[in-house]
Amino acid sequence: MTIPQLTSEQLEAARAAATQARRARAELKNDVRSGKVSLAEALDASAGDDVLAHIKVVDLLKAVPRVGEKRATVVMEKLDIAPNRRIRGLGRHQLAGLRAEFGDR
């Protein structure tokens, strides 16, 4: 199957949509990092938004204050979450485990 040729307007629209999606994901991670939004609230927001659901779990965990690469990896291994998993791909038990692990953050 060949890749369809896009017009310059379609390419520009795709670039704008991608930029807007990256900014929305970055804004959510910054809100978690600053403490304006807890991890549970971020997971809830991601459940209802297709753009936010594409955030990698490890990136969202590292945005939580006092959680770095090592702790994020330990938590993900404990909850049996693959390193490349995105929020959309989490099961209900994994989501519940994350909520329990980071209850008030």
C-alpha positions as CSV (number, residue, x, y, z in Angstrom):
1,M,0.0,0.0,0.0
2,T,1.4,3.4,-1.0
3,I,1.4,6.4,1.3
4,P,-1.1,9.0,0.1
5,Q,0.4,12.3,-0.9
6,L,-0.9,15.2,1.2
7,T,-1.4,18.7,0.1
8,S,0.6,21.4,1.8
9,E,-2.6,22.5,3.7
10,Q,-3.1,19.0,5.0
11,L,0.5,18.8,6.1
12,E,0.2,22.1,7.9
13,A,-3.0,21.0,9.6
14,A,-1.3,17.7,10.7
15,R,1.7,19.6,12.1
16,A,-0.5,22.0,14.0
17,A,-2.5,19.1,15.5
18,A,0.6,17.3,16.5
19,T,2.0,20.5,18.2
20,Q,-1.2,21.1,20.0
21,A,-1.2,17.4,21.3
22,R,2.4,17.7,22.5
23,R,1.6,20.9,24.3
24,A,-1.5,19.4,26.0
25,R,0.5,16.4,27.2
26,A,3.4,18.6,28.4
27,E,0.9,20.9,30.3
28,L,-0.6,17.9,32.1
29,K,2.9,16.7,33.2
30,N,3.8,20.2,34.3
31,D,0.6,20.4,36.4
32,V,1.5,17.1,38.0
33,R,5.1,18.2,38.6
34,S,3.9,21.5,40.2
35,G,1.4,19.8,42.4
36,K,-1.7,21.5,40.9
37,V,-3.0,18.0,39.8
38,S,-2.5,14.7,41.6
39,L,-1.6,11.5,39.8
40,A,-5.1,10.2,40.3
41,E,-6.6,13.4,38.7
42,A,-4.2,13.1,35.8
43,L,-5.2,9.5,35.3
44,D,-8.9,10.5,35.3
45,A,-8.2,13.3,32.9
46,S,-6.4,10.9,30.6
47,A,-9.2,8.4,30.6
48,G,-11.5,10.9,29.0
49,D,-9.1,12.5,26.5
50,D,-7.5,10.6,23.6
51,V,-4.6,13.1,23.4
52,L,-3.7,12.7,27.1
53,A,-4.1,9.0,26.9
54,H,-1.0,8.8,24.8
55,I,1.4,9.9,27.6
56,K,3.8,7.2,28.6
57,V,3.2,5.9,32.1
58,V,6.9,6.2,33.0
59,D,6.9,9.9,31.9
60,L,3.8,10.7,34.0
61,L,5.3,8.9,37.0
62,K,8.6,10.8,36.7
63,A,6.5,14.1,36.7
64,V,5.3,13.2,40.2
65,P,7.3,15.1,42.8
66,R,10.0,12.9,44.5
67,V,9.7,10.2,41.9
68,G,12.6,9.6,39.5
69,E,13.7,7.0,37.0
70,K,14.5,4.4,39.6
71,R,11.3,4.7,41.7
72,A,9.2,4.8,38.6
73,T,10.8,1.7,37.3
74,V,10.3,-0.1,40.6
75,V,6.7,0.8,40.8
76,M,6.0,-0.2,37.2
77,E,7.7,-3.6,37.7
78,K,5.7,-4.1,40.9
79,L,2.5,-3.4,39.1
80,D,3.6,-5.4,36.0
81,I,3.5,-2.5,33.7
82,A,5.7,-2.7,30.6
83,P,8.3,0.1,30.2
84,N,6.8,1.4,27.0
85,R,3.1,1.3,28.1
86,R,1.0,4.3,27.6
87,I,-1.9,5.3,29.9
88,R,-4.5,4.1,27.4
89,G,-3.0,0.6,27.6
90,L,-3.3,0.2,31.4
91,G,-5.7,-2.3,32.8
92,R,-8.1,-1.6,35.7
93,H,-5.9,-3.4,38.2
94,Q,-2.8,-1.4,37.1
95,L,-4.7,1.8,37.4
96,A,-5.9,0.9,40.8
97,G,-2.4,0.0,41.8
98,L,-1.1,3.4,40.7
99,R,-3.8,5.1,42.6
100,A,-3.0,3.1,45.7
101,E,0.7,3.7,45.4
102,F,0.4,7.5,44.9
103,G,-2.9,8.1,46.8
104,D,-2.5,11.7,47.9
105,R,0.0,13.1,45.4
